[in-house]
Amino acid sequence: MKSLAIALVLGFLPVAALAATKADIEAGRKIATTTSLGNCDACHMFAGADEAGNIGPELKDVKTMIPDRKIFYAIIYDEPARNPRTLMPPFGRNAILTPKQINDVIDFMYTK
């Protein structure tokens, strides 16, 4: 069942076809550091984080850590499908973030 969920997510996820713009990266920064949006800094440490939590892994050199954008998208979209023991919310499955917002977060994190 988990494999089917991951396959569905990977089969339908939008992947940015063009290089990220400064606006995309800035939008991703805002999402990652805004409590009412992604709030990534509540659980993760990364350069520019306002609150820098330590529940999740440090997000440093993210493009090397998660080079496959589809996998990174799946993690943000529905990490519990990959790892049922995670504390990370399913941002896409629960409609917390739109596909565009998830891609903006990835664009931003790939600069970290």
MARBA-3410 file (N, C-alpha, C, O; in Angstrom, 1 decimal):
112
0.8,-1.2,0.0,0.0,0.0,0.0,0.9,1.3,0.0,0.6,2.2,-0.7 ~ 1.9,1.2,0.8,2.8,2.4,0.9,3.5,2.6,-0.5,3.6,3.8,-0.9 ~ 3.9,1.5,-1.1,4.5,1.7,-2.4,3.6,2.3,-3.4,4.0,3.1,-4.3 ~ 2.3,1.9,-3.4,1.3,2.5,-4.3,1.1,4.0,-4.0,1.1,4.8,-4.9 ~ 1.1,4.4,-2.7,0.9,5.8,-2.4,2.1,6.6,-2.9,2.0,7.7,-3.5
3.3,6.1,-2.7,4.5,6.8,-3.2,4.5,6.8,-4.7,4.9,7.9,-5.3 ~ 4.2,5.7,-5.4,4.1,5.7,-6.8,3.1,6.8,-7.3,3.4,7.5,-8.3 ~ 2.0,6.9,-6.7,1.0,7.9,-7.1,1.5,9.3,-6.9,1.3,10.1,-7.8 ~ 2.1,9.5,-5.8,2.7,10.9,-5.6,3.8,11.2,-6.6,3.8,12.2,-7.2 ~ 4.7,10.2,-6.9,5.7,10.5,-7.8,5.2,10.6,-9.2,5.8,11.3,-10.0
4.2,9.9,-9.5,3.6,9.9,-10.9,2.9,11.2,-11.2,2.8,11.6,-12.4 ~ 2.4,11.9,-10.2,1.6,13.1,-10.4,2.2,14.4,-10.0,1.7,15.5,-10.1 ~ 3.4,14.3,-9.4,4.0,15.5,-8.8,4.5,16.4,-9.9,5.1,16.0,-10.9 ~ 4.3,17.7,-9.7,4.9,18.7,-10.7,6.3,18.9,-10.3,6.7,19.1,-9.2 ~ 7.2,18.8,-11.3,8.6,19.0,-11.1,9.0,20.3,-11.9,8.6,20.4,-13.1
9.7,21.1,-11.2,10.0,22.4,-11.9,10.9,22.1,-13.1,12.0,21.4,-13.0 ~ 10.5,22.5,-14.3,11.2,22.3,-15.5,12.3,23.3,-15.8,13.3,23.0,-16.4 ~ 12.1,24.5,-15.2,13.1,25.6,-15.5,13.9,25.9,-14.2,13.5,25.5,-13.1 ~ 15.0,26.5,-14.4,15.8,26.9,-13.2,15.0,27.8,-12.3,14.2,28.6,-12.8 ~ 15.2,27.7,-11.1,14.5,28.5,-10.1,14.9,30.0,-10.2,16.0,30.3,-10.5
13.9,30.8,-10.1,14.1,32.3,-10.2,14.4,32.8,-8.8,14.1,32.1,-7.8 ~ 14.9,34.0,-8.7,15.0,34.6,-7.3,13.7,34.7,-6.6,13.6,34.5,-5.4 ~ 12.6,35.0,-7.3,11.3,35.0,-6.7,10.9,33.7,-6.2,10.3,33.6,-5.1 ~ 11.1,32.6,-6.9,10.8,31.2,-6.4,11.5,30.9,-5.1,11.0,30.4,-4.2 ~ 12.8,31.3,-5.1,13.7,31.0,-4.0,13.2,31.8,-2.8,13.1,31.3,-1.6
12.9,33.1,-3.0,12.4,34.0,-1.9,11.0,33.5,-1.4,10.8,33.5,-0.2 ~ 10.2,33.0,-2.3,8.9,32.4,-1.9,9.1,31.2,-1.0,8.4,31.0,0.0 ~ 10.0,30.4,-1.4,10.4,29.2,-0.6,10.9,29.5,0.7,10.6,28.9,1.7 ~ 11.7,30.6,0.8,12.3,31.0,2.1,11.1,31.5,3.0,11.1,31.1,4.2 ~ 10.2,32.2,2.4,9.1,32.7,3.2,8.2,31.6,3.7,7.8,31.5,4.9
8.0,30.6,2.9,7.2,29.4,3.3,7.9,28.7,4.4,7.3,28.3,5.4 ~ 9.2,28.5,4.2,10.0,27.7,5.2,10.1,28.3,6.6,10.3,27.7,7.6 ~ 9.9,29.7,6.6,10.2,30.4,7.9,8.9,31.0,8.4,9.0,31.8,9.4 ~ 7.8,30.8,7.8,6.5,31.4,8.3,5.7,30.4,9.0,5.3,29.3,8.4 ~ 5.3,30.7,10.2,4.5,29.8,11.0,3.2,29.3,10.4,2.9,28.1,10.5
2.5,30.1,9.7,1.2,29.7,9.1,1.4,29.0,7.8,0.4,28.6,7.2 ~ 2.6,28.9,7.3,2.9,28.2,6.0,3.6,26.9,6.3,3.1,26.0,7.0 ~ 4.8,26.7,5.8,5.6,25.5,6.0,6.2,25.3,7.3,6.2,24.2,7.9 ~ 6.7,26.5,7.9,7.2,26.5,9.2,8.3,25.4,9.4,8.5,24.8,10.5 ~ 9.1,25.2,8.3,10.2,24.2,8.4,11.2,24.5,9.5,11.7,23.5,10.1
11.4,25.7,9.9,12.4,26.0,10.9,11.9,25.7,12.3,12.7,25.8,13.3 ~ 10.7,25.3,12.4,10.2,24.8,13.7,10.9,23.5,14.1,11.1,23.2,15.3 ~ 11.2,22.7,13.1,11.8,21.4,13.3,13.2,21.2,12.7,13.9,20.3,13.2 ~ 13.6,22.0,11.8,14.9,21.9,11.1,15.8,23.1,11.3,15.3,24.2,11.4 ~ 17.1,22.9,11.4,18.1,24.0,11.4,18.5,24.1,10.0,18.8,23.2,9.3
18.6,25.4,9.5,19.1,25.7,8.2,19.5,27.2,8.2,19.0,28.0,9.0 ~ 20.4,27.5,7.3,20.9,28.9,7.3,19.7,29.8,7.0,18.9,29.6,6.0 ~ 19.5,30.8,7.8,18.4,31.8,7.6,17.2,31.4,8.4,16.2,32.1,8.4 ~ 17.2,30.3,9.1,16.1,29.9,10.0,15.9,30.9,11.1,16.9,31.2,11.8 ~ 14.7,31.3,11.3,14.4,32.2,12.4,14.4,31.5,13.8,14.9,32.1,14.8
13.9,30.3,13.8,13.7,29.6,15.1,14.6,28.4,15.3,14.9,28.0,16.4 ~ 15.0,27.8,14.2,16.0,26.6,14.1,15.7,25.6,15.1,16.3,25.5,16.2 ~ 14.8,24.7,14.8,14.5,23.5,15.7,15.5,22.4,15.5,16.3,22.5,14.5 ~ 15.4,21.4,16.3,16.3,20.3,16.1,15.6,18.9,16.2,16.2,17.9,16.5 ~ 14.3,18.9,15.9,13.6,17.6,15.8,13.9,16.9,14.6,14.2,15.7,14.6
14.0,17.6,13.4,14.3,16.9,12.2,15.8,17.1,11.9,16.5,17.9,12.6 ~ 16.3,16.5,10.8,17.7,16.7,10.4,18.0,18.1,10.0,17.2,18.9,9.5 ~ 19.3,18.5,10.2,19.8,19.8,9.8,19.7,19.8,8.3,20.1,18.9,7.6 ~ 19.2,20.9,7.7,19.1,21.0,6.3,20.3,21.9,5.8,20.2,23.1,5.7 ~ 21.4,21.2,5.5,22.6,21.8,5.1,23.1,21.0,3.9,23.2,19.8,3.9
23.5,21.7,2.9,24.0,21.1,1.6,22.9,20.1,1.1,23.1,18.9,0.8 ~ 21.7,20.6,1.1,20.5,19.8,0.8,20.5,19.1,-0.6,20.1,18.0,-0.7 ~ 21.0,19.8,-1.5,21.1,19.3,-2.9,21.9,18.0,-3.0,21.7,17.1,-3.8 ~ 22.9,18.0,-2.1,23.8,16.8,-2.0,23.1,15.7,-1.2,23.1,14.5,-1.5 ~ 22.4,16.1,-0.1,21.7,15.2,0.8,20.5,14.5,0.1,20.3,13.3,0.2
19.8,15.3,-0.7,18.6,14.7,-1.4,18.7,15.3,-2.9,18.0,16.2,-3.3 ~ 19.5,14.7,-3.7,19.7,15.2,-5.1,18.6,15.0,-6.0,18.4,15.7,-7.0 ~ 17.8,14.0,-5.7,16.6,13.7,-6.6,15.4,14.5,-6.2,14.8,14.3,-5.1 ~ 15.1,15.5,-7.0,14.0,16.4,-6.7,12.7,15.7,-6.5,11.9,16.1,-5.7 ~ 12.4,14.6,-7.2,11.2,13.8,-7.1,11.1,13.2,-5.7,10.0,13.2,-5.0
12.2,12.7,-5.2,12.2,12.1,-3.8,12.0,13.3,-2.8,11.3,13.1,-1.8 ~ 12.7,14.4,-3.0,12.5,15.5,-2.1,11.0,16.0,-2.1,10.5,16.3,-1.0 ~ 10.4,16.0,-3.2,9.0,16.4,-3.3,8.2,15.4,-2.5,7.3,15.8,-1.8 ~ 8.4,14.1,-2.7,7.6,13.1,-2.0,7.8,13.2,-0.5,6.8,13.0,0.2 ~ 9.0,13.6,-0.1,9.2,13.7,1.4,8.4,14.9,1.9,7.7,14.7,3.0
8.3,16.0,1.3,7.5,17.1,1.7,6.0,16.8,1.5,5.2,17.1,2.4 ~ 5.7,16.2,0.4,4.3,15.9,0.1,3.7,15.0,1.1,2.6,15.3,1.6 ~ 4.4,13.9,1.4,3.8,12.9,2.3,4.9,12.0,2.9,4.9,10.8,2.6 ~ 5.7,12.5,3.8,6.8,11.7,4.4,6.2,10.5,5.2,6.9,9.5,5.2 ~ 5.1,10.6,5.8,4.6,9.4,6.5,4.3,8.2,5.6,4.4,7.0,6.1
4.1,8.4,4.3,4.0,7.3,3.4,5.3,6.5,3.2,5.3,5.3,3.0 ~ 6.4,7.3,3.3,7.8,6.7,3.2,8.2,6.1,4.5,8.8,5.1,4.6 ~ 7.9,6.9,5.6,8.4,6.6,6.9,7.3,6.8,7.9,7.1,7.9,8.4 ~ 6.6,5.7,8.3,5.5,5.9,9.2,5.8,6.4,10.6,5.0,6.8,11.3 ~ 7.1,6.3,10.9,7.5,6.7,12.3,7.9,8.2,12.3,8.3,8.7,13.4
7.8,8.9,11.2,8.2,10.3,11.2,7.3,11.2,11.9,6.1,10.9,12.1 ~ 7.8,12.3,12.4,7.0,13.3,13.0,6.6,14.4,12.0,5.8,15.3,12.2 ~ 7.2,14.3,10.8,6.9,15.4,9.7,5.5,15.2,9.2,5.1,14.2,8.8 ~ 4.8,16.3,9.2,3.4,16.3,8.6,3.4,16.1,7.1,4.4,16.5,6.4 ~ 2.4,15.5,6.6,2.2,15.4,5.1,1.7,16.7,4.5,0.5,16.9,4.3
2.6,17.6,4.2,2.3,18.9,3.8,1.4,19.0,2.5,0.5,19.8,2.4 ~ 1.7,18.1,1.6,0.9,18.1,0.3,-0.4,17.3,0.5,-1.5,17.8,0.1 ~ -0.3,16.1,1.0,-1.5,15.2,1.2,-2.6,15.9,2.1,-3.7,15.8,1.8 ~ -2.1,16.7,3.1,-3.1,17.4,3.9,-3.4,18.8,3.4,-4.0,19.6,4.1 ~ -3.0,19.1,2.2,-3.2,20.4,1.6,-2.8,21.6,2.4,-3.4,22.7,2.4
-1.7,21.4,3.1,-1.0,22.5,3.9,-0.3,23.4,2.9,-0.3,24.6,3.0 ~ 0.4,22.7,1.9,1.1,23.5,0.9,0.6,23.0,-0.5,0.3,21.8,-0.7 ~ 0.6,23.9,-1.4,0.2,23.5,-2.8,1.5,22.9,-3.5,2.6,23.1,-3.0 ~ 1.3,22.3,-4.6,2.5,21.8,-5.4,3.5,22.9,-5.7,4.7,22.7,-5.6 ~ 3.0,24.1,-6.1,3.9,25.2,-6.3,4.7,25.6,-5.1,5.9,25.9,-5.2
4.0,25.7,-4.0,4.7,26.0,-2.7,5.7,25.0,-2.4,6.8,25.3,-1.9 ~ 5.4,23.7,-2.5,6.4,22.6,-2.3,7.6,22.8,-3.2,8.8,22.7,-2.7 ~ 7.4,23.1,-4.4,8.5,23.3,-5.4,9.3,24.5,-5.0,10.5,24.6,-5.1 ~ 8.7,25.6,-4.5,9.4,26.8,-4.0,10.3,26.5,-2.8,11.4,26.9,-2.7 ~ 9.7,25.7,-1.9,10.5,25.3,-0.7,11.8,24.5,-1.2,12.9,24.7,-0.7
11.6,23.6,-2.1,12.7,22.8,-2.7,13.7,23.7,-3.3,14.9,23.6,-3.1 ~ 13.3,24.7,-4.1,14.2,25.7,-4.7,15.0,26.4,-3.7,16.2,26.6,-3.8 ~ 14.3,26.8,-2.6,15.0,27.5,-1.5,16.0,26.6,-0.8,17.1,26.9,-0.6 ~ 15.5,25.4,-0.5,16.4,24.4,0.3,17.6,24.0,-0.6,18.7,23.7,0.0 ~ 17.5,24.0,-1.9,18.6,23.7,-2.7,19.7,24.8,-2.8,20.8,24.6,-3.3
19.4,25.9,-2.2,20.4,27.0,-2.0,21.1,26.8,-0.7,22.1,27.5,-0.4 ~ 20.6,26.0,0.2,21.2,25.8,1.5,22.2,24.7,1.5,22.8,24.4,2.6
END
